[in-house]
Amino acid sequence: MSEAATPVLRSQRVQRRARAALGICAAIAVLAFYPFILPRALNFGVSLVLFAALATAWDLIGGWAGQLSLGHAAFVGLGAYTFTLLQRAQVPMWLALLAAVAACVLLAAVWGFITFRLRGAYFALASIAVAEVLRIVSNNWSSLTGGPEGVSLQDLPPLFGLDLYDRRVEFYLGLALLFVALMSALYVAGSRAGFYLVARRLPLRHLSLLLRAAGRLLARSVDPARAHVHRRRHGHHHGAGARRARAARLPGRVPQPAAAEEPAHLRDRHRPRRPLRAGRALGPRAPPLPQALAMAVALSVRQLRRDFGGVRAVDGVDFDVGQGEIVGLIGPNGAGKTTLFNLVSGYLRPTRGTISLFGEDVTGLSPFRLARRGVSRTFQVVRPFPRLTVLENVMVGAFLRERALRSAEGEAMRVLALLGMERRAHEPASALTQAARKRLEIAKALSLRPRLLLLDEVVSGLNESEVAATIEIIRRVREGGVTIVIVEHILKVIMGLSDRVVVLDHGKKIAEGLPVTVAQDPQVVAAYLGSDDA
């Protein structure tokens, strides 16, 4: 199914882009009649196409990435000043135009590198700041910029025989540039950068595995370059070249409360009501682990500790996970399981202790660097990219390893086929049921091609048949050579899936061993149900 489905889905995406391109061409064709229909309103027409082009450039940041950019005036001013000053210095017009574009790209690259980690109001304030800095410079560097009065263009020579002072010529040049801007935006929207821009809307802690490839920085460098050509036309149309015109760490680095786990109404329903007994309600056991795999250590945690002020969420935890194992991590609510996951996956830095991955010390590495080394995880609260299809959601993760669009699509289809979701690949992610969203969350994690997969309550809230299907998926993933650590409150699932179980209580490891042995451990029973002395 997957091999046949991939060309079909690719064809559908091409058709969507073709329809969008035809719509752009139709709109441009209609606007081409504007000078004949409203010849007395050409000034308005020129402004219309110029500001439409500027809006297209802004839309990549404000619309696709969901960031409020209030600093595009900085690029307007810089581009206009650069072109005007070079034109007054008798530099050839085409060279001055290229220099103005280069100046805007340079500013975008520097500014983007500094601010692309910011979000929301912080990004908006940073965008205002760069515009304000350029305004102050232009007002006070009077010898170069003319101060508050600005500088004006000298007479422009004909361009390819066209009189640049003819309003119709201005309109059609602006219309041609608007067409280029719209087609460029359409191309970016369907490219790798476009996927990252849409993914930018996801909450902070989900992003660091996906966005360090600088999709946002790319957009910052692209849209000012395209928009500057319109600014040069805009400046001439109004008779003047120009006038006034690591704060946050990587997503996920913000410390989270020790008890920031699944809401109680989803967890407590799965807590055991009676003591566990050997052989009771444990479900089918996982197949025995090959001895060769058990010898190699995939994950090693030593004396791991994490403090939040006076609260010690994880306290001196030690355990190893063998390559190819499924290890269950259980404990009462607030035991520190999700905090431990956040430490292993790089979303939190340990206060103390070490984390080794396949023999390499990875303590304190960022989620992005850990993802490169083969660590991937799911989250308790699933949040797919609602504006993307199921296939495109998985492709976002596949871009970490696949740079080409077709390669990422093929990898995403392979993952969806593994999870039995290839028939839903073209459905919008926002229309999925909760069970399908849980499965999509696993698919997104697998798209990174992990060697170590951390599953955080992937069956919570599912019915019995959905739980059984998810268990089968996890077993298939393990058969592919992936090491798995799973947190789950449904003990039947943990006991049936896991080769070994690690139990936490109040941040400390209180038991470790085979599922049947752990289920009979008095400390484990007391942690869940309380002791007779309580």
C-alpha positions as CSV (number, residue, x, y, z in Angstrom):
1,M,0.0,0.0,0.0
2,S,2.7,2.5,0.9
3,E,4.6,2.2,-2.3
4,A,1.5,2.8,-4.3
5,A,0.2,5.5,-2.0
6,T,3.2,7.7,-2.1
7,P,3.0,8.7,-5.8
8,V,-0.8,9.3,-5.4
9,L,-0.3,11.6,-2.4
10,R,2.6,13.3,-4.1
11,S,0.3,13.9,-7.1
12,Q,-2.4,15.3,-4.9
13,R,0.0,17.7,-3.3
14,V,1.3,18.8,-6.8
15,Q,-2.3,19.3,-7.9
16,R,-3.0,21.5,-4.9
17,R,0.0,23.6,-5.6
18,A,-0.9,23.7,-9.3
19,R,-4.4,25.0,-8.4
20,A,-2.9,27.7,-6.2
21,A,-0.5,28.7,-9.0
22,L,-3.4,28.9,-11.4
23,G,-5.3,31.1,-8.9
24,I,-2.3,33.4,-8.7
25,C,-2.1,33.6,-12.4
26,A,-5.8,34.4,-12.7
27,A,-5.6,37.1,-10.1
28,I,-2.6,38.7,-11.8
29,A,-4.4,38.5,-15.2
30,V,-7.4,40.3,-13.8
31,L,-5.3,43.0,-12.2
32,A,-3.5,43.5,-15.6
33,F,-6.7,45.2,-16.8
34,Y,-6.7,47.7,-14.0
35,P,-5.0,50.6,-15.9
36,F,-7.7,50.3,-18.6
37,I,-10.6,50.1,-16.2
38,L,-9.5,52.8,-13.7
39,P,-6.9,54.9,-15.6
40,R,-7.5,57.8,-13.2
41,A,-6.6,55.7,-10.1
42,L,-3.2,54.5,-11.2
43,N,-1.6,55.9,-8.0
44,F,-3.9,53.7,-6.0
45,G,-3.1,50.8,-8.3
46,V,0.6,51.1,-7.8
47,S,0.2,51.3,-4.1
48,L,-2.1,48.3,-4.2
49,V,0.4,45.9,-5.9
50,L,3.4,47.2,-3.9
51,F,1.7,46.7,-0.5
52,A,0.3,43.4,-1.6
53,A,3.8,42.2,-2.3
54,L,5.0,43.5,1.1
55,A,2.1,41.7,2.8
56,T,3.1,38.5,1.0
57,A,6.6,38.8,2.5
58,W,5.2,39.5,5.9
59,D,2.8,36.5,5.7
60,L,5.7,34.0,5.8
61,I,6.5,35.2,9.3
62,G,3.1,36.5,10.6
63,G,0.9,33.9,8.8
64,W,2.8,30.7,8.4
65,A,5.1,30.9,11.4
66,G,2.5,32.7,13.5
67,Q,4.9,35.3,14.7
68,L,3.9,39.0,15.1
69,S,6.6,40.9,13.2
70,L,6.4,44.6,13.7
71,G,9.8,45.3,12.2
72,H,9.4,45.0,8.4
73,A,9.7,48.8,8.2
74,A,13.3,48.2,9.0
75,F,13.8,46.4,5.7
76,V,11.8,49.0,3.8
77,G,14.0,51.8,5.2
78,L,17.3,49.9,4.7
79,G,16.5,48.9,1.2
80,A,15.4,52.3,0.2
81,Y,18.3,54.1,1.7
82,T,20.9,51.7,0.2
83,F,19.4,52.0,-3.3
84,T,19.0,55.8,-3.1
85,L,22.5,56.5,-1.7
86,L,24.2,54.3,-4.3
87,Q,22.1,55.8,-7.1
88,R,23.1,59.3,-6.0
89,A,26.7,58.1,-6.1
90,Q,26.3,57.2,-9.8
91,V,26.4,53.5,-9.2
92,P,24.6,51.6,-12.1
93,M,20.9,51.1,-11.2
94,W,20.9,47.3,-11.5
95,L,24.0,47.1,-9.2
96,A,22.4,49.5,-6.7
97,L,19.3,47.3,-6.7
98,L,21.3,44.1,-6.0
99,A,23.3,45.9,-3.2
100,A,20.0,46.9,-1.6
101,V,18.7,43.4,-1.7
102,A,22.0,42.1,-0.2
103,A,21.8,44.7,2.6
104,C,18.4,43.5,3.5
105,V,19.4,39.8,3.5
106,L,22.4,40.6,5.7
107,L,20.2,42.4,8.2
108,A,17.7,39.6,8.1
109,A,20.4,37.0,8.7
110,V,21.9,38.8,11.7
111,W,18.6,39.7,13.2
112,G,17.2,36.2,12.6
113,F,20.1,34.5,14.2
114,I,19.6,36.6,17.3
115,T,15.8,36.5,17.6
116,F,14.7,33.2,16.0
117,R,14.6,31.6,19.5
118,L,12.1,34.2,20.7
119,R,8.3,33.8,20.5
120,G,5.2,35.8,21.1
121,A,5.5,39.2,22.6
122,Y,9.3,38.8,22.9
123,F,9.7,38.4,19.2
124,A,7.4,41.3,18.5
125,L,9.4,43.6,20.8
126,A,12.6,42.4,19.2
127,S,11.2,43.3,15.8
128,I,10.2,46.7,16.9
129,A,13.7,47.2,18.4
130,V,15.5,46.7,15.1
131,A,13.2,49.2,13.3
132,E,13.7,51.7,16.1
133,V,17.5,51.4,16.0
134,L,17.6,52.1,12.2
135,R,15.2,55.0,12.7
136,I,17.5,56.6,15.3
137,V,20.6,56.0,13.1
138,S,18.9,57.5,10.0
139,N,17.8,60.6,12.0
140,N,21.2,61.3,13.6
141,W,23.6,60.4,10.7
142,S,22.7,63.5,8.8
143,S,25.8,63.6,6.7
144,L,24.8,60.3,5.1
145,T,21.1,60.0,5.4
146,G,20.0,63.6,5.4
147,G,18.7,63.3,8.9
148,P,14.9,63.7,9.5
149,E,14.5,65.2,6.0
150,G,15.8,62.1,4.3
151,V,17.3,61.9,0.8
152,S,15.6,61.9,-2.6
153,L,16.2,59.9,-5.8
154,Q,17.9,61.6,-8.7
155,D,16.4,61.3,-12.2
156,L,16.1,57.6,-13.1
157,P,17.3,56.6,-16.6
158,P,15.0,54.3,-18.7
159,L,15.1,50.6,-17.8
160,F,15.2,48.4,-20.8
161,G,13.7,51.3,-22.8
162,L,10.8,51.8,-20.3
163,D,10.1,55.2,-18.8
164,L,10.1,54.6,-15.1
165,Y,8.1,57.8,-14.5
166,D,5.2,56.5,-16.5
167,R,2.5,55.4,-14.0
168,R,1.5,52.4,-16.2
169,V,5.0,51.2,-16.4
170,E,5.2,51.5,-12.6
171,F,2.0,49.5,-12.3
172,Y,3.1,46.7,-14.5
173,L,6.5,46.4,-13.0
174,G,4.9,46.3,-9.6
175,L,2.4,43.7,-10.8
176,A,5.3,41.5,-12.2
177,L,7.1,41.7,-8.9
178,L,3.9,40.8,-7.0
179,F,3.6,37.7,-9.2
180,V,7.2,36.8,-8.4
181,A,6.5,37.3,-4.6
182,L,3.4,35.2,-4.7
183,M,5.0,32.4,-6.6
184,S,8.0,32.5,-4.3
185,A,5.8,32.3,-1.2
186,L,4.0,29.3,-2.8
187,Y,7.3,27.6,-3.4
188,V,8.4,28.2,0.2
189,A,5.1,27.0,1.5
190,G,5.6,23.6,-0.2
191,S,9.3,23.3,0.7
192,R,11.1,22.0,3.8
193,A,11.2,25.6,5.2
194,G,7.4,25.8,4.8
195,F,6.9,22.7,7.0
196,Y,9.1,24.3,9.7
197,L,7.3,27.6,9.5
198,V,3.9,25.8,10.1
199,A,5.4,23.7,12.8
200,R,6.5,26.9,14.5
201,R,3.0,27.3,15.8
202,L,3.4,24.3,18.1
203,P,3.9,24.8,21.9
204,L,7.5,25.5,22.9
205,R,8.6,22.2,24.3
206,H,7.6,20.3,21.2
207,L,9.7,22.4,18.9
208,S,13.4,22.0,19.6
209,L,13.6,18.6,17.9
210,L,12.1,20.1,14.8
211,L,13.2,23.7,14.3
212,R,16.9,23.9,14.9
213,A,17.3,23.3,11.2
214,A,16.8,27.1,11.0
215,G,13.6,27.1,8.9
216,R,12.7,30.4,10.6
217,L,16.1,31.9,9.9
218,L,15.7,30.9,6.2
219,A,12.3,32.7,6.0
220,R,13.8,35.8,7.7
221,S,16.5,35.9,4.9
222,V,14.1,35.2,2.1
223,D,11.2,37.6,2.6
224,P,13.2,40.9,3.0
225,A,15.1,40.1,-0.2
226,R,11.9,39.7,-2.1
227,A,10.2,42.6,-0.5
228,H,13.0,45.1,-1.2
229,V,12.4,45.2,-4.9
230,H,9.0,46.5,-4.1
231,R,10.4,49.1,-1.7
232,R,12.6,50.5,-4.4
233,R,9.5,51.0,-6.5
234,H,7.6,52.3,-3.5
235,G,10.2,54.9,-2.8
236,H,10.2,56.2,-6.4
237,H,6.4,56.3,-6.5
238,H,6.2,58.6,-3.5
239,G,9.1,60.8,-4.7
240,A,11.7,60.0,-2.0
241,G,14.2,57.3,-1.6
242,A,13.8,57.0,2.2
243,R,12.7,58.9,5.2
244,R,12.0,57.8,8.7
245,A,11.4,54.8,8.2
246,R,19.7,34.6,23.8
247,A,17.0,35.9,25.9
248,A,15.3,32.5,25.9
249,R,17.0,29.2,25.8
250,L,16.0,26.4,23.4
251,P,12.3,25.3,23.6
252,G,12.0,22.9,26.5
253,R,14.8,24.3,28.5
254,V,12.4,26.2,30.8
255,P,12.2,24.2,34.1
256,Q,8.9,22.5,34.5
257,P,7.1,21.6,37.8
258,A,8.0,18.2,39.2
259,A,4.3,17.2,39.0
260,A,3.8,18.3,35.4
261,E,2.4,15.0,34.3
262,E,-0.9,13.8,32.8
263,P,-4.0,15.4,34.4
264,A,-5.3,13.4,37.3
265,H,-8.7,12.5,35.7
266,L,-6.8,10.6,33.0
267,R,-4.3,8.9,35.4
268,D,-6.2,8.0,38.4
269,R,-8.7,5.9,36.5
270,H,-6.0,3.4,35.8
271,R,-4.5,3.1,39.3
272,P,-4.8,-0.4,40.7
273,R,-7.6,-1.1,43.3
274,R,-6.1,-4.3,44.7
275,P,-2.6,-5.6,45.3
276,L,-1.0,-7.2,42.3
277,R,-0.4,-10.9,42.3
278,A,1.8,-13.1,40.2
279,G,0.2,-14.2,37.0
280,R,-2.9,-12.1,37.6
281,A,-4.1,-9.7,34.8
282,L,-0.6,-9.3,33.5
283,G,-1.6,-10.0,29.8
284,P,0.6,-11.8,27.3
285,R,4.3,-11.6,28.1
286,A,6.8,-10.0,25.7
287,P,9.0,-12.4,23.8
288,P,12.3,-13.1,25.5
289,L,15.1,-10.7,24.8
290,P,17.9,-12.1,22.7
291,Q,21.0,-12.6,24.8
292,A,23.3,-10.6,22.4
293,L,21.1,-7.6,22.7
294,A,20.8,-7.8,26.5
295,M,24.6,-7.5,26.7
296,A,24.8,-4.0,25.1
297,V,23.7,-1.0,27.1
298,A,21.6,1.6,25.2
299,L,20.9,3.9,28.1
300,S,22.7,4.3,31.4
301,V,21.5,6.6,34.2
302,R,23.8,7.1,37.2
303,Q,22.9,9.1,40.4
304,L,20.5,11.3,38.4
305,R,19.0,14.1,40.4
306,R,16.8,17.1,39.6
307,D,15.8,19.8,42.0
308,F,13.2,22.5,41.6
309,G,14.0,24.9,44.3
310,G,13.4,22.9,47.5
311,V,11.6,20.1,45.7
312,R,13.7,17.1,44.7
313,A,11.7,15.6,41.8
314,V,14.3,12.9,40.9
315,D,16.7,11.7,43.6
316,G,19.7,9.6,42.8
317,V,18.2,7.3,40.2
318,D,20.3,4.5,38.7
319,F,19.3,2.1,36.0
320,D,20.4,0.6,32.6
321,V,18.4,-0.2,29.5
322,G,19.8,-2.9,27.3
323,Q,19.8,-2.5,23.5
324,G,16.5,-3.8,22.1
325,E,14.8,-4.0,25.5
326,I,11.4,-2.7,26.5
327,V,11.7,-1.2,30.0
328,G,8.6,0.0,31.9
329,L,8.8,3.0,34.2
330,I,6.0,3.1,36.7
331,G,5.2,4.8,40.0
332,P,2.4,6.7,41.7
333,N,1.3,10.1,40.5
334,G,4.1,12.6,41.1
335,A,6.8,10.0,41.4
336,G,9.0,11.8,38.9
337,K,8.5,9.7,35.8
338,T,7.9,12.5,33.4
339,T,10.6,14.6,34.9
340,L,13.0,11.6,34.4
341,F,11.9,11.5,30.7
342,N,12.5,15.2,30.4
343,L,16.0,14.7,31.8
344,V,16.8,11.8,29.4
345,S,15.4,13.6,26.4
346,G,17.2,16.9,27.1
347,Y,14.3,19.0,28.0
348,L,15.7,19.5,31.5
349,R,19.3,19.6,32.7
350,P,20.1,17.3,35.7
351,T,21.1,19.0,38.9
352,R,23.5,16.1,39.4
353,G,24.3,12.7,37.8
354,T,25.1,11.4,34.4
355,I,23.3,10.1,31.4
356,S,25.0,7.8,28.8
357,L,23.6,6.8,25.4
358,F,25.2,3.8,23.7
359,G,28.4,4.5,25.7
360,E,28.5,8.3,25.1
361,D,28.1,10.8,27.9
362,V,25.1,12.9,26.8
363,T,24.4,14.7,30.1
364,G,22.9,18.1,29.5
365,L,22.7,17.9,25.7
366,S,19.9,19.7,24.0
367,P,16.9,17.8,22.6
368,F,18.0,18.5,19.1
369,R,21.5,17.0,19.7
370,L,20.0,14.0,21.4
371,A,17.6,13.5,18.5
372,R,20.6,13.4,16.2
373,R,22.1,10.7,18.4
374,G,18.9,8.7,18.1
375,V,16.7,9.7,21.1
376,S,13.0,10.4,20.3
377,R,10.0,10.7,22.6
378,T,6.2,11.2,22.7
379,F,4.3,13.5,25.0
380,Q,1.4,12.9,27.3
381,V,-0.8,15.6,25.7
382,V,-0.7,15.0,21.9
383,R,-0.7,18.2,19.8
384,P,-0.4,17.5,16.1
385,F,0.2,20.3,13.6
386,P,-3.5,21.1,12.8
387,R,-2.8,22.9,9.5
388,L,-1.0,19.8,8.1
389,T,-2.2,16.5,6.9
390,V,-1.2,13.2,8.7
391,L,1.5,12.6,6.2
392,E,2.9,16.1,6.5
393,N,2.9,15.9,10.3
394,V,5.2,12.9,10.0
395,M,7.3,14.5,7.3
396,V,8.2,17.4,9.7
397,G,10.2,14.9,11.8
398,A,11.6,13.1,8.8
399,F,13.3,16.3,7.7
400,L,15.7,15.8,10.6
401,R,17.4,13.1,8.5
402,E,16.0,13.6,5.0
403,R,16.7,16.9,3.3
404,A,14.8,16.2,0.0
405,L,11.1,16.5,0.0
406,R,10.5,13.2,-1.7
407,S,12.8,11.3,0.6
408,A,11.1,12.7,3.6
409,E,7.7,11.8,2.1
410,G,8.9,8.2,1.5
411,E,10.2,7.9,5.1
412,A,6.9,9.3,6.4
413,M,4.9,6.8,4.4
414,R,7.1,4.0,5.6
415,V,6.4,5.0,9.2
416,L,2.6,5.3,8.6
417,A,2.5,1.9,7.0
418,L,4.2,0.4,10.1
419,L,1.4,1.9,12.2
420,G,-1.4,1.1,9.8
421,M,-2.2,4.7,9.0
422,E,-1.2,4.9,5.4
423,R,-4.9,5.1,4.3
424,R,-5.3,8.2,6.4
425,A,-2.2,9.9,5.2
426,H,-4.0,12.7,3.4
427,E,-6.5,13.5,6.1
428,P,-6.1,16.7,8.1
429,A,-4.6,16.0,11.5
430,S,-7.2,18.2,13.2
431,A,-9.9,15.7,12.2
432,L,-8.3,12.7,13.9
433,T,-9.8,11.0,16.9
434,Q,-7.9,10.8,20.1
435,A,-6.8,7.3,19.4
436,A,-5.6,8.2,15.9
437,R,-3.8,11.3,17.4
438,K,-2.0,9.0,19.9
439,R,-0.9,6.8,17.0
440,L,0.2,9.9,15.0
441,E,2.3,11.0,18.0
442,I,4.1,7.7,17.9
443,A,4.6,8.1,14.1
444,K,6.1,11.5,14.6
445,A,8.6,10.1,17.1
446,L,9.5,7.2,14.8
447,S,10.0,9.6,11.9
448,L,13.3,10.6,13.5
449,R,14.6,7.1,13.1
450,P,15.3,6.6,16.8
451,R,17.5,4.1,18.5
452,L,16.0,4.9,21.8
453,L,12.2,5.6,22.0
454,L,10.6,7.2,25.1
455,L,6.8,6.6,25.2
456,D,5.0,8.7,27.7
457,E,1.5,7.3,28.4
458,V,0.6,6.5,24.8
459,V,-2.4,4.3,25.7
460,S,-4.0,6.6,28.3
461,G,-7.6,7.4,27.4
462,L,-7.9,4.6,24.9
463,N,-10.5,1.8,24.9
464,E,-9.5,-1.9,25.1
465,S,-9.3,-2.5,21.4
466,E,-7.3,0.6,20.8
467,V,-4.9,-0.4,23.7
468,A,-4.4,-3.8,22.1
469,A,-3.6,-2.3,18.7
470,T,-1.1,0.1,20.3
471,I,0.6,-2.7,22.1
472,E,1.0,-4.6,18.9
473,I,2.5,-1.5,17.3
474,I,5.1,-1.1,20.1
475,R,6.1,-4.7,19.7
476,R,6.6,-4.2,15.9
477,V,8.7,-1.2,16.7
478,R,10.9,-3.2,19.1
479,E,11.3,-5.9,16.4
480,G,12.9,-3.3,14.2
481,G,15.7,-2.9,16.7
482,V,14.5,0.1,18.6
483,T,15.1,0.3,22.4
484,I,12.0,1.4,24.3
485,V,11.3,3.0,27.7
486,I,7.6,3.4,28.4
487,V,5.8,5.2,31.1
488,E,2.2,4.0,31.7
489,H,-0.4,3.9,34.5
490,I,-2.2,0.9,33.0
491,L,-0.2,-1.8,34.8
492,K,-1.6,-4.6,32.6
493,V,0.1,-2.9,29.6
494,I,3.4,-2.4,31.4
495,M,3.5,-5.9,32.8
496,G,2.6,-7.5,29.4
497,L,5.0,-5.4,27.3
498,S,8.1,-4.9,29.5
499,D,11.2,-7.1,29.8
500,R,12.0,-5.3,33.0
501,V,10.3,-2.7,35.2
502,V,11.7,0.2,37.1
503,V,9.6,1.7,39.9
504,L,9.9,5.3,41.2
505,D,8.3,6.8,44.3
506,H,8.9,10.3,45.4
507,G,11.8,10.6,42.9
508,K,13.6,7.5,44.1
509,K,14.0,4.1,42.6
510,I,12.4,1.6,44.9
511,A,12.4,-1.5,42.8
512,E,13.7,-2.9,39.5
513,G,13.4,-6.3,37.9
514,L,11.2,-8.7,36.1
515,P,7.5,-7.6,35.9
516,V,6.3,-10.6,38.0
517,T,8.9,-10.0,40.7
518,V,8.2,-6.2,40.8
519,A,4.5,-6.8,41.1
520,Q,5.0,-8.8,44.3
521,D,7.5,-6.3,45.9
522,P,6.1,-5.0,49.2
523,Q,7.6,-1.6,48.6
524,V,5.8,-1.3,45.3
525,V,2.5,-2.4,46.7
526,A,2.9,0.1,49.6
527,A,3.7,2.9,47.2
528,Y,0.5,2.3,45.3
529,L,-1.9,1.3,48.0
530,G,-0.2,2.4,51.2
531,S,1.2,0.4,54.1
532,D,-0.6,-1.1,57.0
533,D,1.2,1.4,59.3
534,A,-0.1,4.4,57.4
